[in-house]
Amino acid sequence: MRKKKMNQQHGKISWGLLYVLCGAIFLEGIDVSMMGVALPSIRSELGCPPAR
């Protein structure tokens, strides 16, 4: 009985960790895509020449 309860708790922790990691990867992807859109306008406002 105790082993089954420990396995259930371990399963809940594992799923929770998986959700957190997937959320972090998703937010990182959004951040990278926003920077890709924003960097050209930031570069032009600062007067930097385009990269070669």
GIGI-V518099 format. One record per residue. N is the residue number from 1. RES is the residue in three letters. SS is DSSP state (helix for helix, strand for strand, loop for the rest). NEAR is the number of other C-alpha atoms within 10 Angstrom. Layout:
n/res/ss/near
N/RES/SS/NEAR
N/RES/SS/NEAR
//
This chain:
n/res/ss/near
1/MET/loop/5
2/ARG/helix/7
3/LYS/helix/8
4/LYS/helix/9
5/LYS/helix/10
6/MET/helix/11
7/ASN/helix/11
8/GLN/helix/12
9/GLN/helix/11
10/HIS/helix/12
11/GLY/helix/12
12/LYS/helix/12
13/ILE/helix/12
14/SER/helix/12
15/TRP/helix/11
16/GLY/helix/12
17/LEU/helix/12
18/LEU/helix/12
19/TYR/helix/12
20/VAL/helix/12
21/LEU/helix/12
22/CYS/helix/12
23/GLY/helix/12
24/ALA/helix/12
25/ILE/helix/12
26/PHE/helix/11
27/LEU/helix/12
28/GLU/helix/12
29/GLY/helix/11
30/ILE/helix/12
31/ASP/helix/11
32/VAL/helix/11
33/SER/helix/11
34/MET/helix/11
35/MET/helix/11
36/GLY/helix/11
37/VAL/helix/10
38/ALA/helix/11
39/LEU/helix/11
40/PRO/helix/13
41/SER/helix/11
42/ILE/helix/12
43/ARG/helix/13
44/SER/helix/11
45/GLU/helix/9
46/LEU/helix/9
47/GLY/loop/9
48/CYS/loop/10
49/PRO/loop/8
50/PRO/loop/8
51/ALA/loop/5
52/ARG/loop/3
//
